[in-house]
Amino acid sequence: MPAEVAASVFPQLEALLPHVQKPIQYVGGELNSTVKDWDSCDVRWALMYPDAYEVGLPNQGVMILYEVLNEQQGVLAERTYSVWPDLEELMREHRVPQFTVDSHRPVKAFDVFGLSFSTELGYTNMLAALDLAGIPLESKDRGLDDPIVLAGGHAAFNPEPIADFIDCAVIGDGEQAVLEITAIVRAWKAEGRPGGREELLFRLAKTGGVYVPGFYDVEYLPDGRIARVVPKRSGVPWRVSKHTVMDLDEWPYPKQPLVPLAETVHERMSVEIFRGCTRGCRFCQAGMITRPVRERSITGIGDMVEQGLKATGFEEVGLLSLSSADHTEIGDIAKGLADRYEEDKIGLSLPSTRVDAFNIDLANELTRNGRRSGLTFAPEGGSERIRKVINKMVSEDDLIRTVATAYGNGWRQVKLYFMCGLPTETDDDVLQIADMATKVIAKGREVSRSNDIRCTVSIGGFVPKPHTPFQWAPQLSAEETDARLQKLRDKIRGDKKYGRSIGFRYHDGKPGIVEGLLSRGDRRIGAVIRAVYDDGGRFDGWREHFSYDRWMACADKALAPFGVDVDWYTTRERTYEEVLPWDHLDSGLDKDWLWEDWQDALDETEVDDCRWTPCFDCGVCPQMDTSIQIGPTGKKLLPLTVKNAAPAPSGHSH
């Protein structure tokens, strides 16, 4: 790529910044960001989290890959985020292309344009970025000098709705995958780019770990369902496998977390303490697709926290995972960190706490150096029956006991998270949320001897996701969701004794229907995304930018030729025989096991966590040649004070 094509666009951009909101988010130069010499690198990545800077910068996935790539000799990675509509308009007017924040080079000048999708609502932002970058929206129109457009993140486990717009997708953990891809791109470039884009994509597809939608044909049945998905050329695998990093201690990233310039959604340093979850909540895609459980060792966590705090100056550490209190040594981790940073007043937080894994010792360690903000628990379902359906084994007694402990120990605010629209749900299941909230308040008043306590009930709409037992389930329509939540609101508001102490937050059912369309859609949905984008759709994850009417109007038009509609994708129940759009992407989960779990859900049968019980044959461990890796390691974190910080002994044990 000639240097002039890759020249910084900052001089042109700078002139536009006084005219936009929050210009600081486009400037770059954050603490711990990396700018490498363009000409001394032969493989160049532009990494994007397709949302605003304030949401994208703290994203762990992008931060990790940015560092992993930049540590390599001859490789550089820079970051780009979605620009707000005010800047987009000016960039189009003044012909300023989509740029990276690190050195403001045009995204089109890079070899690979990697996008991380944690939600499907970022798809229109991807099209905006491609268009601004001057990269053809559809992969079939791209030439030799256009970057390879690669999707990753949780939504990439069903990339079919964006199959026309991406060149390839990677499912699973990215750390090793990006290095393998880099090596293939490097070799192809060194040989003089033989066979063009097609050859490079073929080399990637042949590995079995990179999905190239263009090499597959989708055949449909007369009724609109998929007949089969077949490779178009020999050497392309029938199924593509996910990537799994087995030893997290070998990948202690990010070592130098980025510190944002503008305010972002999470002002803290985060350390991922384990990956994967085997609790088996049937609605939870993240838990299903990240199996098996792999714990970071207690000493590994201690080292990361120490390095990260030195590198950033943050005053809070988030211990991240899908269910952080489930780490086998979480008590020792929390105590060790609280001891070590007592003088520095470093706060600790667990983003989500399971009711049955919560204990007051842990809670006290977490707040010893920080502040007592609210506690968040997620019972997910309002009734005991629906919790059996979703396999969230938390009894009401457990919840009340846990909450009583919290209120009795000085907490004043508890937040409870539920879902509406779960399979087999009735009005009664949802109305029981109000009963639970009143019991929580009543218990709280009793143990704290005070009326000044609050319980916030937060409700999200349930969206069935690929690679979960609920992938066959019908979704509740937006109208039914809204009606059910209205009844719940009336019940809470009508409670003279407790209603005032209960906060109620909920999303209406409309965004959930669009998310459902995108999460279980197939390639025909690409036409809908394109139509919405052409009509001005951007930032669909933001309430003020989202337009349900636009999505429905575009879907009606785009899907009419195929004889299917939005309801066909969302509120329709699937059968066992149906070929699902993502069946050729292997998350390691056995489809028959998922189906059996779906039948168990309908029978209200609970299943235990396989970490502590015999294996349930979900298929992941043997098929992916992986295994559950948990402690205890028997190690303790030595309470080092920063003043005489001797290196902590590093010990690995599995």
PyMOL commands that set and color helices and strands:
alter all, ss='L'
color gray80, all
select helices_A, chain A and resi 3-6+10-19+23-26+38-40+53-56+60-70+85-93+107-109+120-133+139-141+154-157+160-162+175-190+196-206+213-215+248-250+285-289+298-312+324-326+330-340+355-357+360-367+384-390+396-408+427-448+469-472+478-493+499-501+510-519+525-534+548-562+566-570+591-602+620-624+642-644
alter helices_A, ss='H'
color red, helices_A
select strands_A, chain A and resi 43-49+75-81+112-116+148-152+168-169+216-220+226-231+240-241+269-272+274-275+294-295+316-320+347-349+375-380+413-420+454-461+502-506+585-586
alter strands_A, ss='S'
color yellow, strands_A
deselect
rebuild
show_as cartoon
